[in-house]
């Protein structure tokens, strides 16, 4: 059975754009770099050639990875999610019960998670702890600094990141 990868419309579009750039631009550039490096002679001691081949390997690997993720993508419209419970795409406001600090996260897929931009993966420990919770629910999350006691204080429909 194929494991689906949850993804917002915007996240799916970003991955598609990256795939097209890799296939249409980066791949062609590295092929030209390899040709130029071959023209410099002996390939055994040609650092430019080896660097270009390594870059080509990384590009081809990323292309395969993106094709796989896009093929398994389950695209979810974040603006259409319901607000009764925290679900994929929800924007959740959490209060740290120990410090009183409020934190706002949007629950997205692993490819879209960026804590600095306020999004976390639904597959992360925090995401797993938040999913399914309602306003007023208290829960705990194990962090490197210890266990944190948290409470859901607001849930909103998600926005496309």
C-alpha positions, 0 to 999 in steps of 0.5 A, a space after each residue: 500500500 502506498 503511503 500518502 504524503 499530506 501536502 497543501 496546494 502551495 507546498 505541492 506547487 513549490 515542489 512541482 516548480 523545484 522539479 521543473 527547475 531541476 529538470 529544465 535548468 539545473 540538469 542541462 547546466 551540469 551536463 554542460 559543466 561535465 562536457 567542459 570539464 571533459 575537454 580539460 583532459 585526463 579525467 582521473 585528476 580532473 577535480 572540475 569533472 568530479 565535482 560536476 559528476 557529483 552535482 549531477 548525482 545530487 540533482 538526479 537524486 532530488 529529481 527522483 525524490 520529488 517525483 516520488 513525493 509528488 506521486 504520493 501527494 495527498 493535496 489538502 485545501 488548507 482554507 477549507 478545514 473545519 475549526 472544531 479540532 486541530 487537523 492538517 492545515 489548521 492554524 493553532 494557538 498554543 499556550 505554554 502552561 509553565 511560562 504563559 507564552 503563546 505559540 502559533 503554528 500551522 500544521 502542514 506536511 513534512 516537506 512544508 514544515 519550517 518552524 521559523 515561518 510558523 509551520 510544523 509537520 503533522 508527523 513531528 512529535 509536536 504535530 502528533 501531539 496537537 492533531 485531533 485536539 480541541 480548544 481547551 485541551 491540555 497536553 504534554 510534549 517531550 522536548 530536549 529541555 524536558 516535558 512541556 505542558 501546553 493548552 490549545 487556546 485557538 484553532 483557525 482555518 488554515 491559510 495557504 502558506 
